[in-house]
Amino acid sequence: IIDETIQRLLNEQKNRCQFCGIPIPPFHVHHAIYTRDKRFAKWLDMPENLVLVCPTCHADHGKLSNLFMRCCVWSWKIDHNYDMKKWHENIPMFIKDNFIYIDKEERNAY
């Protein structure tokens, strides 16, 4: 993941963890979709699929990786003018998530 992507995410997230909101660094890069299959790294390492999180939130990886949280990440990205439909359509994976937009109020309640 290139430094420009990290800097873009830091700026968009206002140097805060995407999930708990505490100031970062230190931070971890979290993939909304992740696979060990490196053939897909080109697409999954794009800013559309990444958020920065604090080490504590990243330690609870199971919670961050459920469908609701992935949809929260993608909804946040849509709110920040990412073309998530185009990104999702271009991923050459056989199995893709069914994306559901989650409004800001519901994301904040979680």
Order of alpha helices (4+ residues) and beta strands (2+ residues): alpha-beta-alpha-beta-alpha-alpha-alpha-alpha-alpha
